[in-house]
């Protein structure tokens, strides 16, 4: 098959906003997450998935995407303080980690992100 890889075709056909966040949370799946991560030059590892699952569980319970402080708190509670640091999260998700985590997890952009 020539041209755009299948996953990229799938992502480009999704209903996303101008920043690439999914408009319909039900469109998300693992392949979409992997492609969104790839577009941000990230290859998802088990460490990434730990954080993605935590954020998705939080959203499922509270119908909110956690902001940075809340994310740090729940990561600290579930994975320990070494994984709750901004340095650790920025090492996994460069730039603005909370915003990128939400995007890859198929969730709305957190309220505190520009």
Secondary structure, DSSP 4 states (H G I P E B T S, - for coil): --SS-HHHHHHHTS-B-TTS-BS-GGG--HHHHHHHHHHTT----HHHHHHHHHHHHHHHHHSSPPPHHHHHHHHHHHH-GGGSSHHHHHHHS-SSHHHHHHHHTT-PPPTT--
